[in-house]
Amino acid sequence: MSFLIPQALWALPAIALPLIIHLISQTNTRLVDFSTLHFLRKMEHESLRRLRWHQWLVIFIRTLLILVLVLLLARPVVKGYFRGWISENASTLSVVVIDDSFSMSGETSQMGTDASASATWRAGVALELLHEVLADQSSRGRAVILRLSDARTIYQGSLADMPGVDDIASLCKPGYHRDNLTAVLDTLSSSAFQNIARLYANRELYLISDFQAHQQGALRHFRSDTTIWNGWHFFLVPIPRQENNVAVTQAEVETAIPLVGELMDVAVTLLNTGRESRRKVPIQVVLNDVRSGQLVIDLNPGKPKTVRFKVAPNEPGHQLGYAEVDRDERPGDNRYHFHTYIPPQVRILLIEPPEVDPSFLRSALGSLAAETPYIQLQAIHPTNLTWTPQDKEVVILNSLTVVSRLLVQQLEEFLGAGGNLIVIPGPGTDDGLSLSTFQEQLGLPAMGPTPLVFDSPLSLDRETLGTSFLGEVFQREAELDELPQVSRLYRIYPRGTDEVVFRLTENMPMLTRASYNNGTVFLFSLPFHLQWTDLPLKGSFIPLWHHLIYWRATNPALIDVRVDDTPILTVSPRQATQSVTLIAPTNVTSLIIPDIRTRTVTLRDLNRPGNYILAFQGQNRSGAKQTPDEEIRFRVNIPDEELTGGTLNRSALLNLLGSDRTFILDESGSVGERIQQARFGRELWRPLLYLLIVLLILEMIFGNVYHSPRRPARESPRSERPESKRL
């Protein structure tokens, strides 16, 4: 403990005044009339004992009164929270980092209709109080204010010239971004900034955030890098989570191959991020601007729940939708977008020799093309290769005995444009050798040259059907225990990057999916011949091809894009030479220049959730722009860590940054007063003042022991007066 005015301690000897006055008063005597000694002896055992106890109590109270009064004049203070902290305000560098990520957005119960700009988000109240504390510091201090999403410096200069709290709040208003504490660390750890920081005696870092769990690695850097952060002190201002908020954290189309007129499954995951249980929360799914389903569920705090909707697309093309709950304290996470695609028309090219008879595959594809206008079938001879790779979505090679160099070149261009190639071997003895040569040229999985013949037919492995994206084709067959059987096949040797779509018993691959350039190759291990398999006679044969030809290879980078991501999309050589326009959900357009050398398009400025359109626009001979001939649509959502990330508690924060130099402002009371207490210590004038008031009241109660009322004695003749005794 120390004193701000130690000169007042010279008055401490005054605490002996009550005792001195008491001792002096004992020398004064007075006469008391009494009638008999009997009453005097009785008073010695009762009244005099009580009288002495009151006297010493009053002396003690008055002594404490003088002591407390002297201490109030001396202004005692206790030591500050930080060890080795100097006791002056001047020469202070205050770095304020404000979290403006999405998790900081939302409303609080403290917000009113007339709230200022700084109170329009959850950290506004803390920012106002902190701004007031910094503004009261000496003009010799310096302030640096950064925002957490992009490490941008909002202000750097003298505390006396610091902008107003509303100006700071308007620049740090939370958006849909993720926090980027690593970038802030890079800025603060730079040699230029540290050279400035060393000029100040006090170096303090204020961090206003909700401290998501994924920040652990970055926060640990403050403690591990002692060469930079030695001598710094940290003030953490945790922002509590909302009381009442439900977030839609995921919405995905689970149906691997959605088709027009058929039900597809949409899985929606919700999370109660508030502190209170929610009952009967309505959630709806909207597909192509039409509400397609609604449910009511109960949600407990911190417990995610997944519900499934069945919706039926009524037309092909891009299926744009979202799952949504009612508006609550954080409206930004009440909607989650999903997207899938059904080709408006699948143009199929079947290349097979005429000697394939019967052609079960041509019959199945012909029936599909007759049933739906979305499938267009063209069958050609292997020697008549007059086709354009860009005009086909699916190419099927069935029972080819010879693969020419021209066909290999055409297929390479076709796969480079993102096409789907399906390869089916023939039953001839030399077909395996021909396919092996073809596989080597395209870098596909190897296939044995001779078939394996089984004594008893193999059937599809039931365990792998549920994990395959084509497994739903055989669900009805599996329930009836009528799975296709295979008598012989070519042995396929998948590589590490290949996927076995269907597997037979004895671990024999039947259908393998491999990637080549931008396209996908499906490789069957057997021809559709009755001596090899009874699959053409099963009811699942036509549905298998229906789903297989509708399968579209998509760029994995565009499956699940998040705000601030910069995905790189691979395009065809023709698209790389076209004009590319990015259309945001707000209908704001921006021109993108593809990289012709790498045939890629880098997408930037994805700064808000919604559905985006990437439009490719060609030019005619005169150079005039034509209407967009191709579109790629994708959805953008809020990053997962901003939706579902947990928060760090007090003990975790102190452990990460060091408890001896970290002060957490998570309690009620004045922020300015508690910061001053952590810096310079705590004055004890307030508890001393309360003690002084209590002592004054006690002195008024017990001090009347010396002033008890007395009745005046009646004068009597001297001869009639009783005896007197000196007290």
Helices and strands as residue ranges (DSSP letters): E 2-3, G 6-16, H 17-25, E 31-33, H 37-45, H 47-74, E 76-78, E 92-98, G 102-104, G 117-119, H 124-135, E 142-147, E 153-158, G 159-161, H 165-171, H 181-188, H 191-197, E 202-209, G 213-215, H 216-224, H 226-229, E 232-238, E 246-253, E 264-272, E 278-287, E 290-299, E 304-311, E 317-325, G 331-333, E 335-342, E 346-351, H 360-371, E 375-380, G 389-391, E 394-398, H 405-416, E 420-424, H 431-442, E 446-459, H 462-465, G 471-474, H 475-479, E 485-493, E 499-504, G 505-507, E 508-516, E 519-524, G 535-537, H 541-550, G 556-558, E 561-562, E 568-570, H 573-576, E 579-583, E 589-592, E 600-602, E 610-617, E 630-637, H 640-644, H 650-657, E 662-664, H 671-680, E 682-683, H 685-702, G 703-706, G 718-720, E 724-726
